[in-house]
Amino acid sequence: MKKALIVVAVILVLGTIVGLTIWRERSGYTKVLTSKVIRKNLVSTVSATGQIKPKEYVNLGATAFGRITHLYVKEGEKVQKGEIVATIENVQQNANVIGQKASILAAQKNVAADLAAERTAQANIAHAKAQLDQGRADFLRAKALYKAQVMSRQTFDADQATYLTDLASLQQAKDQLLQDKAQTASARASLLTQQATLKANEDLLNKTVAIAPFDGIVTNLPVRVGETVVEGIQNSEGSTLMTIANMSSITAEVMVDEDDIINVALGQPVQVTVDALPGVIFKGQVTEVGDQALLRSTGVSTSQSTASTNEAKDFKVVVTLQDPSKKLKPGLSCTAKITTATAANAVAIPIQALTLRTRASLKKESASAIATASANEQAQQGVFVVSPGGKPRVHFVQVKTGITGTTNIQVLGGLEPGQEIVIGPYNILRTLKNGALIKREKTDLGIVQSSS
């Protein structure tokens, strides 16, 4: 019994000694998490969500008022360019075309008749000229005979009257030709008017026939035979017959946050995932970057909004997929991961290691003195580096950073690979001092000290 008590006493003494030793060792130390500066290939990305859309599509709207008489396609069917896909009742338009064609035939006959009158007038002019030539010769001969007193006055007056009549007949024939030409010009103008009216009527008739503008697939068919459609605003109810999309070229239309859009540019590679096709990644590239900010709640451009707002804004970015699947359908939700920058074999540190500190806050002074000194001092970006050898102490090093990856950030200057740095906890990084002793914190996985 006495021996047992002695053993217990010895154990208690040893435990007390060990505890005091550990307490002394830890006294004045700050528990931190550390990691190593490494070299790593970094990729900076921007994520955005949106939906799948064909690059080329059209909402085929009604261009005439009336009842749908035929729908020649169904939703999901393929169509070819120029194919008639629907018709609207066209009784009035067709009657107008037929009537106008009849009017044109009549106008053409009028032109032909006036041209014939012109030719008759020209023939009359030729005949009048011949008569005038004969009358002039007879008059000149009579004038000579009358002067020689071989012809009577009565006969001379008759020849002179005939000559003057021939002159008047020629002028009358010329005036008739001018009148006939004017009549022909008027008939031709009337014919042109009738032909223009026919074109307008044929256009109205053609508008009752819907034609596929390109090869594609009918992706939406909101109407049925017998329903009445009207000319109206695009996509409004009762004005859209169907949507035809060219599914050979597919895009992902996504909305990028205003904070990230500055890093997005044309040609950047993109990985697109579709919610309906888990595990499948589609490659593409940025082919369009919107210039207008869109309000996140309404999608309306800020340039069209009359009220000022601090609401979050997005920018539209279009990604063209390189090898689209036939399973893709317009409207499917998708996520785009846009690669905005890359850095091979870059010097990198964990993002959480970065902190903003003033020189005053790094000194071991009173809180009031630090607050006074920091008020007029600009904070610097940097990390706490662990001094090698002996008791581990830290000192603040200002760094310049580059691109940001998923968990790491590029360091352009101030650090070298292999250096040990403090990466947390966050509240410790905000108050840690230059020259402070540190104790590496242990977790379930051991000391947080990474070299990869």
C-alpha positions in Angstrom: 0.0 0.0 0.0 2.8 2.4 0.9 4.6 1.5 -2.3 1.5 2.3 -4.3 1.2 5.7 -2.7 4.8 6.5 -3.6 4.2 5.5 -7.2 1.1 7.7 -7.4 3.0 10.6 -5.9 5.9 10.2 -8.4 3.4 10.2 -11.3 1.7 13.3 -10.1 5.1 15.1 -9.7 6.2 14.0 -13.2 2.8 15.1 -14.6 3.1 18.5 -13.0 6.6 18.9 -14.3 5.6 18.0 -17.8 2.6 20.3 -17.7 4.7 23.2 -16.5 7.2 22.5 -19.2 4.5 22.5 -21.9 2.9 25.6 -20.5 6.3 27.4 -20.5 7.0 26.4 -24.0 3.7 27.6 -25.3 3.6 30.8 -23.3 4.0 33.7 -25.7 3.3 31.6 -28.8 0.5 32.2 -31.3 -1.1 29.2 -32.8 -1.3 29.4 -36.6 -1.8 27.3 -39.7 1.0 27.3 -42.3 1.8 26.2 -45.8 4.6 26.5 -48.3 5.1 28.8 -51.3 4.9 26.5 -54.3 5.1 26.5 -58.1 1.9 25.6 -59.8 0.0 25.9 -63.1 -2.8 28.4 -62.4 -6.0 28.9 -64.3 -8.2 31.9 -63.7 -11.9 31.3 -64.4 -15.2 33.0 -64.4 -18.4 31.0 -63.9 -21.8 32.1 -65.2 -25.2 30.5 -65.7 -27.6 30.7 -68.6 -29.4 28.6 -71.2 -28.7 26.8 -74.4 -29.7 28.6 -77.6 -29.3 28.0 -81.3 -27.0 30.5 -82.9 -29.5 31.0 -85.7 -33.2 30.9 -85.0 -36.3 32.9 -86.0 -39.7 33.4 -84.4 -41.8 33.1 -87.6 -44.5 35.7 -87.0 -47.8 36.2 -88.7 -47.7 38.9 -91.4 -51.4 38.9 -92.2 -54.6 38.8 -90.2 -56.7 35.8 -90.6 -57.5 32.2 -89.7 -54.9 29.5 -90.0 -56.0 27.1 -92.8 -53.0 24.7 -92.9 -50.0 23.8 -90.7 -47.7 21.6 -92.7 -45.2 20.8 -90.0 -45.2 19.5 -86.4 -43.0 20.5 -83.5 -39.6 18.8 -83.7 -39.8 18.3 -87.5 -37.0 19.3 -89.9 -37.7 21.9 -92.5 -35.8 23.1 -95.6 -35.2 26.6 -96.8 -38.1 27.8 -98.9 -40.5 25.2 -97.7 -44.1 26.3 -97.0 -44.9 25.6 -93.3 -48.3 27.3 -92.8 -51.0 29.2 -94.7 -53.6 31.8 -93.6 -57.0 32.3 -95.3 -56.5 34.4 -98.4 -59.8 34.7 -100.2 -59.7 38.5 -100.4 -56.0 38.7 -101.2 -56.3 36.1 -104.0 -59.4 37.9 -105.4 -57.5 41.2 -105.5 -54.6 39.5 -107.4 -57.0 38.0 -110.0 -58.8 41.3 -110.5 -55.6 43.2 -110.8 -54.3 40.8 -113.4 -57.5 41.4 -115.4 -57.0 45.2 -115.1 -53.4 44.8 -116.4 -54.6 42.9 -119.4 -57.0 45.7 -120.2 -54.3 48.3 -119.7 -52.0 46.4 -122.0 -54.7 46.4 -124.7 -55.1 50.1 -124.3 -51.4 50.6 -124.8 -51.5 48.3 -127.9 -54.4 50.3 -129.3 -52.7 53.6 -128.8 -49.5 52.3 -130.4 -51.7 51.3 -133.4 -53.1 54.8 -133.5 -49.6 56.2 -133.5 -48.7 54.1 -136.5 -51.9 55.2 -138.3 -51.0 58.9 -137.6 -47.5 58.3 -138.9 -49.0 56.8 -142.1 -51.3 59.8 -142.4 -48.3 62.2 -142.1 -46.5 60.3 -144.9 -49.7 60.5 -147.1 -50.1 64.2 -146.3 -46.5 64.9 -147.2 -47.0 63.2 -150.5 -50.1 65.2 -151.2 -48.4 68.4 -150.2 -45.5 67.7 -152.6 -47.9 67.1 -155.4 -50.0 70.2 -154.4 -46.8 72.3 -154.2 -45.8 71.3 -157.7 -49.2 71.9 -159.1 -49.3 75.3 -157.4 -45.9 76.4 -158.7 -46.9 75.3 -162.2 -50.2 77.1 -162.0 -48.5 80.2 -160.7 -46.2 80.2 -163.7 -49.1 79.7 -166.2 -51.1 82.3 -164.5 -48.3 84.8 -164.7 -47.9 84.0 -168.4 -51.7 84.6 -168.7 -52.2 81.1 -170.0 -54.3 80.0 -167.0 -57.5 81.6 -165.7 -57.7 83.2 -162.3 -60.3 80.7 -161.2 -58.1 77.7 -162.0 -55.1 79.3 -160.3 -57.1 80.0 -157.2 -58.3 76.4 -157.1 -54.7 75.1 -157.3 -53.6 77.5 -154.6 -56.4 76.4 -152.3 -55.5 72.8 -152.8 -51.9 73.5 -151.9 -52.9 75.4 -148.7 -55.3 72.5 -147.8 -52.5 70.0 -148.2 -50.3 72.1 -145.8 -53.1 72.1 -143.2 -53.6 68.4 -143.7 -50.0 67.7 -143.0 -50.0 69.8 -139.8 -53.2 68.1 -138.7 -51.6 64.7 -139.2 -48.6 65.8 -137.1 -50.8 67.1 -134.4 -52.7 63.8 -134.4 -49.5 61.9 -134.0 -48.5 64.0 -130.9 -51.9 63.4 -129.5 -51.6 59.6 -130.1 -48.1 59.6 -128.5 -49.5 61.4 -125.4 -52.3 58.9 -125.2 -49.8 56.0 -125.5 -47.7 57.5 -122.7 -50.8 57.9 -120.5 -51.7 54.2 -121.2 -48.3 53.0 -120.4 -48.3 55.0 -117.1 -51.6 53.5 -116.2 -50.2 50.0 -117.0 -47.2 50.7 -114.7 -49.6 51.7 -112.0 -51.7 48.6 -112.5 -48.5 46.4 -112.4 -47.4 48.2 -109.1 -50.8 47.5 -107.6 -50.5 43.9 -108.7 -47.1 43.6 -106.9 -48.7 45.1 -103.7 -51.6 42.6 -103.9 -49.3 39.7 -104.6 -47.2 40.7 -101.6 -50.3 40.7 -99.4 -51.1 37.3 -100.8 -47.6 36.0 -100.2 -47.9 37.2 -96.6 -50.6 34.6 -96.0 -48.0 31.9 -96.7 -45.3 31.2 -94.1 -42.0 30.0 -95.6 -39.0 28.5 -93.8 -36.1 31.1 -94.1 -33.4 28.4 -93.7 -32.9 24.7 -93.0 -33.7 23.9 -89.4 -36.0 22.3 -86.8 -39.4 23.5 -85.6 -38.6 24.0 -81.9 -41.9 25.7 -80.9 -45.4 25.6 -82.4 -47.8 27.5 -80.2 -50.8 27.6 -82.7 -53.3 25.2 -84.2 -55.3 25.1 -87.5 -58.4 27.2 -87.2 -57.0 29.8 -84.8 -56.9 33.4 -85.8 -53.5 35.2 -85.9 -52.8 38.9 -86.2 -49.9 41.1 -87.2 -48.4 42.3 -84.0 -45.3 42.8 -81.8 -42.7 40.0 -82.0 -43.4 37.1 -79.6 -46.8 38.5 -78.5 -49.6 36.1 -78.2 -51.5 35.5 -81.4 -48.7 36.8 -83.7 -46.1 34.0 -83.6 -46.7 31.0 -85.8 -43.7 28.9 -84.8 -40.0 29.0 -84.0 -37.5 27.5 -86.4 -33.9 27.0 -85.2 -30.7 25.9 -87.0 -29.4 23.4 -84.5 -26.2 22.8 -86.4 -24.6 25.7 -84.5 -25.4 25.8 -80.8 -24.5 28.5 -78.2 -24.7 29.0 -74.5 -26.1 32.4 -73.6 -24.9 33.2 -70.0 -25.1 36.1 -67.7 -21.7 37.3 -66.2 -21.6 39.3 -63.1 -20.5 42.9 -63.5 -17.5 42.3 -61.2 -16.2 39.6 -63.6 -17.1 40.9 -67.0 -13.9 43.0 -67.3 -11.8 39.8 -67.5 -13.9 38.2 -70.2 -12.8 38.6 -73.9 -13.6 37.2 -77.3 -11.9 33.9 -78.1 -11.4 32.7 -74.5 -11.9 28.9 -74.1 -15.0 27.8 -72.2 -16.2 24.6 -70.6 -20.0 24.3 -70.6 -22.0 21.8 -68.5 -25.8 21.2 -69.0 -28.0 20.4 -66.0 -29.9 17.8 -68.0 -26.7 16.0 -69.1 -24.7 15.5 -65.9 -21.0 14.6 -66.4 -20.8 15.8 -70.0 -18.6 18.8 -70.7 -18.9 20.7 -73.9 -16.0 22.8 -75.2 -16.5 26.2 -76.7 -15.2 29.8 -76.9 -16.5 33.2 -76.3 -18.0 34.7 -79.5 -19.9 37.7 -78.1 -19.5 40.0 -75.1 -22.4 42.3 -74.4 -21.7 46.0 -74.0 -25.0 46.8 -72.1 -25.4 46.1 -68.4 -28.7 44.2 -67.7 -30.6 44.5 -64.5 -30.6 41.1 -62.8 -34.2 41.2 -61.7 -35.8 42.2 -65.0 -33.2 41.7 -67.7 -33.8 45.2 -69.0 -30.8 47.2 -70.2 -29.7 50.0 -67.8 -29.8 52.4 -70.8 -33.5 51.7 -71.2 -34.3 52.0 -67.5 -35.4 55.5 -66.5 -34.9 55.0 -62.7 -31.4 54.9 -61.2 -30.8 51.8 -59.1 -28.0 50.1 -57.1 -29.4 46.7 -58.1 -26.9 44.0 -59.2 -26.2 43.9 -62.9 -25.1 41.3 -65.4 -23.6 41.3 -68.9 -24.7 38.8 -71.7 -21.9 36.6 -73.0 -22.4 34.2 -75.9 -20.4 31.0 -76.0 -20.3 29.0 -79.3 -20.0 25.2 -78.7 -17.4 23.4 -80.8 -19.0 20.0 -81.0 -22.7 20.2 -79.9 -24.6 17.1 -79.1 -27.9 16.2 -80.8 -29.3 15.9 -77.3 -29.1 19.6 -76.7 -32.3 21.5 -76.9 -33.0 25.2 -76.7 -33.8 26.5 -73.2 -31.8 23.9 -71.3 -30.1 25.4 -68.2 -26.3 25.4 -68.4 -23.2 26.6 -66.6 -20.2 28.1 -68.4 -16.7 28.1 -66.9 -14.7 30.7 -68.8 -10.9 30.6 -68.7 -9.8 34.2 -68.5 -6.1 33.7 -67.9 -3.4 31.0 -67.4 0.0 31.0 -65.8 2.3 28.0 -66.2 4.7 27.1 -63.4 3.8 30.2 -61.4 4.9 31.0 -57.9 1.6 30.5 -55.9 0.3 30.7 -52.4 -3.1 29.9 -50.9 -5.5 32.8 -51.3 -6.3 32.9 -47.6 -2.7 33.7 -46.8 -3.1 37.3 -48.2 -3.9 40.0 -45.7 -4.0 43.8 -45.7 -2.0 45.4 -42.9 -0.5 48.8 -42.1 3.0 49.2 -40.9 1.7 50.6 -37.6 -0.5 47.5 -37.0 2.5 45.2 -37.3 4.3 46.9 -34.3 4.0 45.7 -30.7 2.4 48.9 -29.4 -0.8 49.8 -27.6 -4.1 49.6 -29.5 -4.7 53.4 -29.2 -1.3 54.1 -30.7 -1.8 51.7 -33.5 -5.2 53.1 -34.3 -3.8 56.7 -34.4 -0.9 55.7 -36.7 -3.0 53.5 -39.0 -5.6 56.2 -39.6 -3.3 58.1 -42.0 -1.5 55.1 -43.4 -2.5 53.0 -46.5 -2.8 49.3 -45.9 -0.4 47.0 -47.8 -1.0 43.6 -49.2 1.2 40.8 -48.0 1.8 37.6 -46.2 3.5 36.5 -43.0 6.7 34.5 -43.6 8.0 32.0 -41.0 11.7 32.6 -40.3 13.7 29.3 -40.8 15.6 27.7 -37.9 15.4 28.2 -34.2 12.2 29.3 -32.6 9.7 30.0 -35.4 9.0 33.7 -35.7 7.1 35.6 -38.5 7.6 38.8 -40.4 5.3 40.6 -42.8 6.4 40.7 -46.5 4.6 42.9 -49.0 3.8 41.0 -52.2 2.5 41.7 -55.7 -0.1 39.3 -57.0 -1.2 38.1 -60.5 -4.0 35.9 -61.6 -6.3 34.1 -59.2 -7.0 30.4 -59.4 -9.6 28.3 -57.6 -7.7 28.1 -54.3 -4.3 29.7 -55.1 -3.1 33.1 -56.3 0.0 34.0 -58.3 2.8 35.9 -56.6 4.8 38.2 -58.9 7.3 39.3 -56.4 8.4 39.2 -52.7 8.4 35.4 -52.2 10.3 32.3 -53.3 9.2 28.7 -53.7 9.7 26.7 -50.5 9.2 29.5 -48.0 6.8 28.8 -45.2 4.0 31.2 -44.7 1.0 31.6 -42.4 -2.3 30.9 -43.9 -4.7 31.3 -40.9 -6.7 31.5 -38.9 -8.2 34.7 -40.4 -8.6 36.6 -37.1 -4.9 35.8 -36.2 -3.7 37.3 -39.6 -5.5 40.5 -38.8 -3.6 41.0 -35.5 -0.3 39.1 -35.9 2.8 41.2 -35.2 6.2 41.2 -36.8 8.6 39.0 -34.8 5.8 37.1 -33.1 6.6 33.5 -32.0 4.2 31.1 -33.6 3.1 27.5 -32.9 2.0 25.4 -35.8 -1.6 24.4 -35.2 -2.4 20.7 -35.5 -5.6 19.3 -37.0 -6.9 15.8 -37.5 -4.6 15.5 -40.5 -1.6 16.9 -38.6 0.3 20.1 -39.1 -1.1 22.2 -41.9 2.1 22.5 -43.8 1.7 21.8 -47.5 4.3 21.5 -50.2 2.0 20.9 -53.1 
